[in-house]
Amino acid sequence: MELFRSHCYSIYCNSLWSRYKVATMNRFKVCHNDILKRLLGLPRWCSSSLAFARNGVNNLDVIRRHSVFSLRSKVELSTNSIITSVRQSSAYVCGPIQQRWLGLLFVQNVG
């Protein structure tokens, strides 16, 4: 599990990903799930959720939420004049990265 955590948690700059297709992210999730199953010697068809839960490791969605929350918190709390200027711009407030962040951090109720 340490091998998985050290290599599969460090998805550098994933909090800045904003231009990707849902299908691309789904393929990435499948690869991420398959890596864990291979390390555990499990067949591809077994439950990924169960494998993650039983072994105390985070799935890709959790890893991405943590990354986004961490970066967004740092941006919001920064007193750096350049970061403050960017944070107050419409590109930050209404841009694609902010939209992806909100989509990851806040689940919307349907129905």
Phi and psi in degrees as GROMACS dihedral restraints (atoms count N, CA, C in turn):
[ dihedral_restraints ]
;  ai    aj    ak    al  type     phi  dphi    fc
    3     4     5     6     1   -64.3    20    10
    4     5     6     7     1   -37.5    20    10
    6     7     8     9     1   -61.8    20    10
    7     8     9    10     1   -44.4    20    10
    9    10    11    12     1   -64.2    20    10
   10    11    12    13     1   -47.2    20    10
   12    13    14    15     1   -61.0    20    10
   13    14    15    16     1   -44.1    20    10
   15    16    17    18     1   -70.6    20    10
   16    17    18    19     1   -31.7    20    10
   18    19    20    21     1  -101.8    20    10
   19    20    21    22     1   -27.4    20    10
   21    22    23    24     1  -105.9    20    10
   22    23    24    25     1    -5.6    20    10
   24    25    26    27     1   -89.6    20    10
   25    26    27    28     1   -25.2    20    10
   27    28    29    30     1   -88.3    20    10
   28    29    30    31     1    73.3    20    10
   30    31    32    33     1  -100.1    20    10
   31    32    33    34     1    86.1    20    10
   33    34    35    36     1   -58.0    20    10
   34    35    36    37     1   136.0    20    10
   36    37    38    39     1    63.5    20    10
   37    38    39    40     1    16.8    20    10
   39    40    41    42     1   -64.3    20    10
   40    41    42    43     1   -21.8    20    10
   42    43    44    45     1   -70.6    20    10
   43    44    45    46     1   -14.9    20    10
   45    46    47    48     1   -96.3    20    10
   46    47    48    49     1    -2.6    20    10
   48    49    50    51     1   -68.0    20    10
   49    50    51    52     1   124.4    20    10
   51    52    53    54     1  -136.3    20    10
   52    53    54    55     1   -18.7    20    10
   54    55    56    57     1  -113.2    20    10
   55    56    57    58     1    89.0    20    10
   57    58    59    60     1  -153.0    20    10
   58    59    60    61     1   156.1    20    10
   60    61    62    63     1   -86.7    20    10
   61    62    63    64     1   151.1    20    10
   63    64    65    66     1   -58.4    20    10
   64    65    66    67     1   -39.5    20    10
   66    67    68    69     1   -61.7    20    10
   67    68    69    70     1   -37.6    20    10
   69    70    71    72     1   -64.6    20    10
   70    71    72    73     1   -44.7    20    10
   72    73    74    75     1   -65.8    20    10
   73    74    75    76     1   -36.7    20    10
   75    76    77    78     1   -64.3    20    10
   76    77    78    79     1   -39.9    20    10
   78    79    80    81     1   -64.2    20    10
   79    80    81    82     1   -38.8    20    10
   81    82    83    84     1   -63.5    20    10
   82    83    84    85     1   -41.4    20    10
   84    85    86    87     1   -62.3    20    10
   85    86    87    88     1   -42.4    20    10
   87    88    89    90     1   -60.6    20    10
   88    89    90    91     1   -44.3    20    10
   90    91    92    93     1   -61.1    20    10
   91    92    93    94     1   -44.2    20    10
   93    94    95    96     1   -61.2    20    10
   94    95    96    97     1   -44.5    20    10
   96    97    98    99     1   -64.2    20    10
   97    98    99   100     1   -42.3    20    10
   99   100   101   102     1   -63.7    20    10
  100   101   102   103     1   -35.1    20    10
  102   103   104   105     1   -60.6    20    10
  103   104   105   106     1   -47.1    20    10
  105   106   107   108     1   -61.8    20    10
  106   107   108   109     1   -45.1    20    10
  108   109   110   111     1   -62.8    20    10
  109   110   111   112     1   -39.1    20    10
  111   112   113   114     1   -65.1    20    10
  112   113   114   115     1   -43.3    20    10
  114   115   116   117     1   -61.8    20    10
  115   116   117   118     1   -32.3    20    10
  117   118   119   120     1   -89.7    20    10
  118   119   120   121     1    -7.1    20    10
  120   121   122   123     1    73.7    20    10
  121   122   123   124     1    27.1    20    10
  123   124   125   126     1   -94.8    20    10
  124   125   126   127     1   151.9    20    10
  126   127   128   129     1   -70.4    20    10
  127   128   129   130     1   154.9    20    10
  129   130   131   132     1   -59.1    20    10
  130   131   132   133     1   -31.2    20    10
  132   133   134   135     1   -80.2    20    10
  133   134   135   136     1    -9.6    20    10
  135   136   137   138     1   -73.0    20    10
  136   137   138   139     1   163.3    20    10
  138   139   140   141     1   -67.4    20    10
  139   140   141   142     1   121.9    20    10
  141   142   143   144     1   -68.3    20    10
  142   143   144   145     1   -42.7    20    10
  144   145   146   147     1   -57.5    20    10
  145   146   147   148     1   -43.8    20    10
  147   148   149   150     1   -65.5    20    10
  148   149   150   151     1   -41.3    20    10
  150   151   152   153     1   -62.5    20    10
  151   152   153   154     1   -43.0    20    10
  153   154   155   156     1   -65.4    20    10
  154   155   156   157     1   -46.1    20    10
  156   157   158   159     1   -64.8    20    10
  157   158   159   160     1   -46.2    20    10
  159   160   161   162     1   -64.3    20    10
  160   161   162   163     1   -26.7    20    10
  162   163   164   165     1  -104.2    20    10
  163   164   165   166     1     3.9    20    10
  165   166   167   168     1    64.2    20    10
  166   167   168   169     1    34.3    20    10
  168   169   170   171     1  -117.8    20    10
  169   170   171   172     1   153.9    20    10
  171   172   173   174     1   -84.5    20    10
  172   173   174   175     1   143.5    20    10
  174   175   176   177     1   -83.0    20    10
  175   176   177   178     1   176.2    20    10
  177   178   179   180     1   -60.9    20    10
  178   179   180   181     1   -39.3    20    10
  180   181   182   183     1   -61.3    20    10
  181   182   183   184     1   -42.5    20    10
  183   184   185   186     1   -66.7    20    10
  184   185   186   187     1   -42.9    20    10
  186   187   188   189     1   -59.5    20    10
  187   188   189   190     1   -44.2    20    10
  189   190   191   192     1   -67.0    20    10
  190   191   192   193     1   -41.4    20    10
  192   193   194   195     1   -61.3    20    10
  193   194   195   196     1   -42.6    20    10
  195   196   197   198     1   -60.9    20    10
  196   197   198   199     1   -44.3    20    10
  198   199   200   201     1   -63.2    20    10
  199   200   201   202     1   -45.5    20    10
  201   202   203   204     1   -64.3    20    10
  202   203   204   205     1   -46.2    20    10
  204   205   206   207     1   -60.7    20    10
  205   206   207   208     1   -42.3    20    10
  207   208   209   210     1   -62.6    20    10
  208   209   210   211     1   -50.5    20    10
  210   211   212   213     1   -65.8    20    10
  211   212   213   214     1   -44.5    20    10
  213   214   215   216     1   -61.9    20    10
  214   215   216   217     1   -40.7    20    10
  216   217   218   219     1   -62.0    20    10
  217   218   219   220     1   -43.0    20    10
  219   220   221   222     1   -64.5    20    10
  220   221   222   223     1   -40.5    20    10
  222   223   224   225     1   -65.6    20    10
  223   224   225   226     1   -45.6    20    10
  225   226   227   228     1   -66.0    20    10
  226   227   228   229     1   -31.6    20    10
  228   229   230   231     1   -94.5    20    10
  229   230   231   232     1    -7.0    20    10
  231   232   233   234     1   -67.7    20    10
  232   233   234   235     1   141.4    20    10
  234   235   236   237     1  -105.0    20    10
  235   236   237   238     1     2.6    20    10
  237   238   239   240     1   -62.4    20    10
  238   239   240   241     1   132.2    20    10
  240   241   242   243     1   -63.9    20    10
  241   242   243   244     1   -35.7    20    10
  243   244   245   246     1   -69.1    20    10
  244   245   246   247     1   -46.2    20    10
  246   247   248   249     1   -64.9    20    10
  247   248   249   250     1   -39.6    20    10
  249   250   251   252     1   -60.8    20    10
  250   251   252   253     1   -42.3    20    10
  252   253   254   255     1   -62.8    20    10
  253   254   255   256     1   -45.2    20    10
  255   256   257   258     1   -64.1    20    10
  256   257   258   259     1   -44.0    20    10
  258   259   260   261     1   -59.6    20    10
  259   260   261   262     1   -31.8    20    10
  261   262   263   264     1   -88.7    20    10
  262   263   264   265     1    -5.1    20    10
  264   265   266   267     1   -79.3    20    10
  265   266   267   268     1   155.1    20    10
  267   268   269   270     1   -67.8    20    10
  268   269   270   271     1   -27.3    20    10
  270   271   272   273     1   -62.5    20    10
  271   272   273   274     1   -36.0    20    10
  273   274   275   276     1   -78.5    20    10
  274   275   276   277     1   -47.6    20    10
  276   277   278   279     1   -65.4    20    10
  277   278   279   280     1   -41.7    20    10
  279   280   281   282     1  -112.1    20    10
  280   281   282   283     1     3.7    20    10
  282   283   284   285     1   -76.2    20    10
  283   284   285   286     1   172.7    20    10
  285   286   287   288     1   -65.3    20    10
  286   287   288   289     1   -32.5    20    10
  288   289   290   291     1   -66.8    20    10
  289   290   291   292     1   -44.8    20    10
  291   292   293   294     1   -60.4    20    10
  292   293   294   295     1   -40.6    20    10
  294   295   296   297     1   -63.5    20    10
  295   296   297   298     1   -43.0    20    10
  297   298   299   300     1   -64.9    20    10
  298   299   300   301     1   -41.3    20    10
  300   301   302   303     1   -60.0    20    10
  301   302   303   304     1   -47.7    20    10
  303   304   305   306     1   -63.8    20    10
  304   305   306   307     1   -38.0    20    10
  306   307   308   309     1   -63.6    20    10
  307   308   309   310     1   -34.9    20    10
  309   310   311   312     1   -78.0    20    10
  310   311   312   313     1   -37.3    20    10
  312   313   314   315     1   -83.9    20    10
  313   314   315   316     1   -30.9    20    10
  315   316   317   318     1  -121.7    20    10
  316   317   318   319     1   116.1    20    10
  318   319   320   321     1   -82.9    20    10
  319   320   321   322     1   130.6    20    10
  321   322   323   324     1   -94.8    20    10
  322   323   324   325     1   135.2    20    10
  324   325   326   327     1   -75.1    20    10
  325   326   327   328     1   133.4    20    10
  327   328   329   330     1  -106.8    20    10
  328   329   330   331     1   132.1    20    10
